[in-house]
């Protein structure tokens, strides 16, 4: 039931050696084989300032298979 802080994700990525600045973070909900079958509307759960995603009761967020796109 803990909210997912998008600000913390930016801060964590900016601390990675060799990273000068993170300009965009995209969170993608995956469902189906190997993932939960539960759907969550990220847009509806995102705070007005865009800093965190509210976690509904009895839900756990898990970040799997992080993909980093370098420009």
Residue pairs with C-beta under 8 A, 6 or more apart in sequence:
1 55
1 56
1 57
1 58
1 59
1 60
2 55
2 61
3 52
3 53
3 54
3 55
4 27
4 52
4 53
4 55
4 61
5 51
5 52
6 25
6 27
6 46
6 50
6 51
6 52
6 53
7 51
7 52
9 25
10 22
10 25
13 19
13 22
13 25
14 21
14 22
27 42
27 53
29 39
29 40
29 42
30 64
31 37
31 38
31 39
35 64
38 59
40 56
40 59
42 53
45 53
45 54
45 55
45 56
46 52
46 53
46 54
47 53
47 54
53 61
55 61
